[in-house]
Amino acid sequence: MSDQFPDRLSVDPSSPYYNAEILARDVGIRFKGVEKTNVEEYCISEGWVRVTAGNARDRHGNPLTIKVHGPVEPYFRDKK
């Protein structure tokens, strides 16, 4: 597997942007220079991340998310 990230990646298995092979490598996200641990989805080319909004849930039990714009830097935590 290459060290290239897809332009868009989601942790939700029902999303078309979900990729289990890449997520298995422990992906980290730096957003505006700060490491974020609550990112549900990101898009590098458009410059945004979706982060969870506290403990709030929608009617289907999924976490509510907020789209925030800024520079996105994905990286692999397992890379030495």
C-alpha positions in Angstrom: 0.0 0.0 0.0 1.3 3.5 -0.8 1.6 6.4 1.6 -0.9 8.5 -0.5 -4.1 9.7 1.2 -7.4 9.9 -0.7 -8.7 13.4 -1.2 -11.7 12.5 1.0 -11.9 9.9 3.8 -14.6 9.0 6.3 -14.7 6.8 9.3 -18.4 5.9 8.8 -18.7 2.5 7.1 -21.9 3.5 5.3 -20.1 6.4 3.6 -18.9 6.1 0.0 -15.6 7.6 1.2 -14.9 4.9 3.8 -11.6 3.0 3.2 -10.9 0.3 5.8 -7.4 -0.4 4.5 -6.2 3.1 5.1 -8.0 3.5 8.4 -6.3 0.3 9.7 -3.0 2.2 9.5 -4.0 4.6 12.2 -4.6 7.9 10.4 -4.1 11.1 12.3 -5.4 14.6 11.3 -3.8 17.9 11.9 -6.3 20.7 11.3 -4.9 24.3 11.4 -1.7 22.9 12.9 -3.5 21.1 15.8 -4.0 17.4 16.1 -7.7 16.5 16.2 -9.0 13.2 17.5 -12.7 13.7 16.9 -12.7 14.0 13.0 -15.4 11.9 11.3 -14.5 12.9 7.7 -12.1 15.2 5.9 -11.5 16.6 2.4 -8.0 17.9 1.5 -8.8 19.7 -1.8 -11.8 21.6 -0.3 -10.1 22.2 3.0 -12.6 21.0 5.6 -13.2 18.5 8.3 -16.3 17.2 10.0 -15.9 17.0 13.7 -18.3 15.6 16.3 -20.5 18.0 18.2 -20.1 16.8 21.8 -22.3 13.9 22.8 -25.2 15.0 20.6 -26.8 12.3 18.5 -29.3 12.3 15.6 -32.5 10.3 15.5 -30.6 7.3 14.1 -28.0 7.3 16.9 -25.2 8.7 14.8 -23.1 11.6 16.2 -23.9 15.1 15.0 -21.1 16.7 13.1 -20.0 20.2 12.3 -18.1 21.1 9.1 -15.1 23.4 9.8 -13.0 25.0 7.1 -9.2 25.3 7.2 -6.0 23.5 6.2 -6.1 19.7 6.6 -2.9 17.6 7.0 -3.5 13.8 7.3 -0.6 11.6 8.4 0.0 8.0 9.4 0.7 7.6 13.1 2.3 4.1 12.5 5.0 5.6 10.3 8.4 5.7 12.0 
